[in-house]
Amino acid sequence: MTDNTSASAQTPEPASHDVDSVDNSVKRRRVLIGGAAVAAAGGLAAAGLASAGTATAETKTGASAVAAAAADVCTLTEEVTEGPYWLAGALVREDIREDKDGFEVQFTFTVVDQANDCAPLENALVEIWHADALGEYSGYVGGNHHTEDDDGTFLRGGQMTDSDGLVSITSIWPGHYTGRCVHVHMRVHTDVTLTDDSYTGGSIIHTGQLFFDADINSEVQALSPYSDNTTTETQLDDDGIYDGGGASSGLLTLTALGDSVSDGYAATLTVGVSSS
């Protein structure tokens, strides 16, 4: 893959989906980790800066509790390449699944501003996009050697943060494609102007990627519809983008929504950005 920092500069990735090359000067943008507790809204259990699926932190509920916990975490979440699959003008919506099959993931992000003493960042657009169960991105279908309808919008979209810096987005667990582990792309925008179903303008203040616990992901990928994807899967520890840095590198905290992996997961993360 080729590193890109703007839509105009991006070049579509070849069919082999080679690993992104990371701009090291961007990848080093971090600040001190100053806490270890993050709570999720709506009664979802959450944990802090420990690894997903194994964290043990005090659980709190309610938007105010989330904001209070996030204020104790002063981490600039690592920035990495956007990759070649971003499309401008994402839909502003809570559910980005459309008709895609897969196991539900309820994302809850708390965005905090390192430039403002890690206070919750209100009115920021949190945008995510990722591959479907077969490893295909909307707008680029065929890159992982599958043929399907491509309307350019499935598994893409975002929501505005509230006064506590909170945003929730519902999607599915991503599939894999050659050269990369399973991941989700993220951008945080400020000063956007909302339209009927999208946005215009604004500034991008964070570009990053989100990652999943390797053991849980192995269980997911072994089941249909993910098992229909027979391309080679790169494991988390072998990925060229994820550096093993835990939550500061985008490793999500996961909480099962049922007794089976097919019931889905709640996925939480405090996203540290800098408005400056």
Secondary structure, DSSP 8 states (H G I E B T S, - for coil): ----SSGGG-----TT-------HHHHT------------STT-----SS-TTT-------SHHHHHHHHHT-----------TT--SS--B-SB--TT--S-EEEEEEEEEEGGGTTEE--S-EEEEE---TTS--TTSTTTTS------S-TTEEEEE--TTSEEEEEEE----BTTB-SEEEEEEEES-EE-SSSEE--EEEEEEEEE--HHHHHHHHTSTTGGG--S----GGG-SS--S-GGGGTB-EEEESSSSGGG-EEEEEEEEE---
